[in-house]
Amino acid sequence: KKLVNYEPYKGVSLTKEGYLIALNVVRKHRLWEVFLVDKLAFKWDEVHEIAEQLEHIQSAELIEKLDEFLDYPKFDP
């Protein structure tokens, strides 16, 4: 998929496209964590596994609306 650069004996790095995809997944994960803690009253130590499942939802519209609903959070709880 050309998301990773691999150089033997030097390691692995993300391509620009790989970096952007990873950044999007992390953003979605963090938004779900904020939602679960702030709006559904989960404890911080309970949300990681649930957010891991939710981060794979493909709807960009849903994520934008979630971001707006949460008033564009700047930090994880």
N, C-alpha and C positions, 0 to 999 in steps of 0.2 A: 504494500500500500504506500510505500515511500514516505513513511512517517518517522522513520528512525535512520540515522546514519551509524554505520558500524565500521570501525577501523580495527583490524586485528592488533592486539597488544596495546591499543590506545583507549578502547572503550566505546561507549554508545552515547549518542546525543540525538535529540529530536530535530527533525527538519522543521522549517518554518511552519508548514502545515501541521505537523505533529504537535508542535508547541501550541498552536492556536486551538487545536482540538482538546489537548490536555487542559489548557487554561479554561475553556468552556465547561469541561466536566467539573473542574474544581469550583468554578463559579456556581454551577447548579448545585453541587454538593453543599456548599456553604449557605446558599439561599434556603435550601431545604432544612438545614440545621437551624437557621434562625427562625424559620416558620414553626418548626416542631417545638422549639424551646419557648419562643415568645407568644405564639398563638395557640398552641395545643398543650402547653404546660408540661411537656416532657422534661425530664432532668437532663442536664448536659451529658452525663455519662450514658444516657440511653439512646441518643439520636444518631450516632455514627453509622451503625449498621442499617438503620432505616434510610438514612440519607444516601447511603451507597446504592440502595435499590432505586430510590427515586431519581438519582442523578442521571440515570440512563433514559429517562423519558425524552423523546425526540422533539416534542412540540416547542419550537422557539417562542410561539405566541404565549403559551402557558408560562414559560420562564420569565418573559417580559412582564406579564401581568402579575406574577408572583413578586418580582422585584418591585414593581410599582406598589402593590398591596402592602409590602413591608417597608415602604417609604425609602427605598434605595439604601439599604443598610451599608455602612462603611466597614463594619467589623463583625466577626462571629461573636456570639454571646460568650 
